[in-house]
Amino acid sequence: MRESEDGKCRAVSKCFTIGYSNKGRQDCAHPNSLFFKMDKLYQDVILLPTRLKCEGYFYGQGKIPLISASASKDKDGKIHISVVNLDPVKERNLLCEIRGVSLEKVPGEIITANKINAYNDFGKPEEVKIEPFKEFKIDENNIVVTLLPKSVVMLEVQ
């Protein structure tokens, strides 16, 4: 993952870690550990070129892209596409054109929560977790993705 995308993933991660507490009572999945599980797919891979056009998110004088994406190919030939929707309120639609590969099987995972300040705490049900992601359609050589607000999505083209 390029450093800029990694930074954006961390920005979303920080949204989910506000208020996280470590009381030592039992095991609790810290949101950063969830991002690490997805991020490990980016070890020893070939970064694939990506182009992305999207709206910007404005805060005060600053502006950042609402969506960030990267793609890589691992040693087994699987393509991993990670997408971050930084919009805390709106779903965003994304069209991913994949060239030179058959899109037969594309499992996906998502990290998000109901609230921007959600966190996991000991003794309570997890609010931030990795779940299967199915909010996409395959159309010939395209993947049409509906990104939930404040989410990180990983798709694996097999």
C-alpha positions in Angstrom: 0.0 0.0 0.0 1.3 3.4 -0.8 2.0 5.6 2.1 -0.7 8.1 1.3 -3.4 5.4 1.2 -2.0 3.9 4.4 -2.4 7.2 6.0 -6.0 7.4 5.0 -6.7 4.0 6.4 -5.1 5.1 9.6 -7.3 8.2 9.6 -10.4 6.0 9.5 -8.9 3.8 12.1 -8.5 6.8 14.4 -12.2 7.6 14.0 -13.0 4.2 15.5 -10.4 4.3 18.2 -11.6 7.4 20.0 -12.6 6.3 23.5 -11.1 2.8 23.3 -10.2 1.6 26.8 -8.0 -1.2 28.0 -9.3 -2.3 31.3 -7.6 -5.7 31.2 -10.6 -7.8 32.0 -10.8 -9.8 28.9 -9.7 -9.9 25.2 -11.1 -7.1 23.1 -10.4 -6.5 19.4 -8.9 -3.1 19.0 -9.9 -1.5 15.7 -6.2 -1.1 14.7 -5.8 -4.9 14.9 -8.7 -5.3 12.5 -6.9 -3.0 10.0 -3.7 -5.0 10.5 -5.6 -8.2 9.5 -6.6 -6.5 6.2 -3.2 -4.8 5.7 -1.2 -8.0 5.9 -2.5 -8.8 2.4 -0.2 -6.0 1.2 3.0 -7.8 2.2 5.3 -8.9 -0.7 2.9 -7.8 -3.4 3.1 -5.9 -6.7 1.3 -2.5 -6.5 -1.0 -2.2 -9.5 -1.8 1.2 -11.1 -5.0 2.8 -10.0 -6.8 6.0 -11.1 -9.5 7.5 -9.1 -11.8 10.5 -9.6 -14.0 11.5 -6.7 -15.4 14.4 -4.8 -13.5 16.1 -2.0 -14.3 16.3 1.7 -13.9 19.8 3.0 -13.2 20.7 6.6 -12.3 24.2 7.4 -9.7 25.3 4.9 -8.6 21.7 4.1 -9.8 19.2 1.5 -9.1 15.5 1.0 -10.5 13.0 -1.4 -13.6 11.3 -0.1 -12.5 7.9 -1.5 -9.1 6.3 -1.5 -8.2 3.1 -3.3 -5.3 0.9 -4.0 -4.8 -2.4 -5.7 -2.1 -5.1 -5.6 -1.4 -8.6 -7.0 0.0 -11.3 -4.6 2.4 -14.2 -5.5 -0.7 -16.4 -6.1 -2.1 -14.1 -8.7 -4.9 -12.8 -6.5 -5.7 -9.1 -6.9 -6.5 -7.2 -3.7 -8.5 -4.0 -3.9 -8.8 -1.8 -0.9 -11.1 1.2 -0.8 -11.7 3.7 2.0 -14.8 5.9 2.2 -14.0 8.8 4.4 -17.4 10.4 4.2 -18.9 10.0 7.7 -22.5 10.3 6.5 -23.1 9.2 2.8 -22.7 6.0 0.9 -20.5 6.4 -2.2 -20.7 4.4 -5.4 -17.5 3.3 -7.1 -16.9 1.6 -10.5 -13.7 -0.5 -10.6 -12.6 -1.5 -14.0 -10.4 -4.6 -13.9 -8.5 -5.4 -17.1 -7.1 -8.8 -18.2 -8.7 -10.9 -15.4 -11.8 -12.9 -15.2 -14.1 -11.8 -12.4 -15.5 -15.1 -11.4 -15.1 -15.0 -7.6 -14.7 -11.8 -5.6 -15.1 -12.2 -1.8 -15.0 -9.0 0.2 -14.7 -7.8 3.8 -15.6 -4.5 5.4 -14.8 -2.6 8.6 -17.3 0.0 9.7 -19.6 0.8 12.6 -22.9 2.6 13.2 -21.3 5.6 14.8 -18.2 7.5 13.9 -17.0 7.4 17.5 -17.8 3.7 18.0 -15.2 1.6 19.8 -14.8 -1.9 21.2 -14.7 -2.3 25.0 -14.3 -5.2 27.3 -17.4 -7.0 28.3 -19.5 -5.4 25.6 -20.5 -6.6 22.1 -18.0 -5.5 19.4 -19.1 -2.3 17.6 -16.2 -2.2 15.1 -15.5 -5.5 13.4 -14.6 -7.2 10.1 -17.7 -8.5 8.3 -18.4 -10.1 4.9 -19.0 -7.5 2.3 -21.6 -8.1 -0.4 -22.5 -4.5 -1.5 -21.1 -4.9 -5.0 -22.1 -6.3 -8.4 -20.0 -7.8 -11.1 -20.7 -6.5 -14.7 -18.3 -8.0 -17.3 -14.9 -6.6 -16.4 -16.3 -4.1 -13.8 -17.0 -4.3 -10.1 -19.7 -1.7 -9.0 -19.2 -1.1 -5.3 -21.5 0.7 -2.9 -19.3 2.0 -0.1 -21.0 2.5 3.3 -20.1 5.7 5.2 -16.9 5.7 7.2 -15.8 2.3 5.9 -12.8 0.3 4.7 -13.5 -2.4 2.1 -11.2 -5.1 0.8 -12.1 -7.1 -2.3 -10.1 -10.1 -3.5 -10.3 -11.0 -7.2 -9.6 -14.7 -7.5 
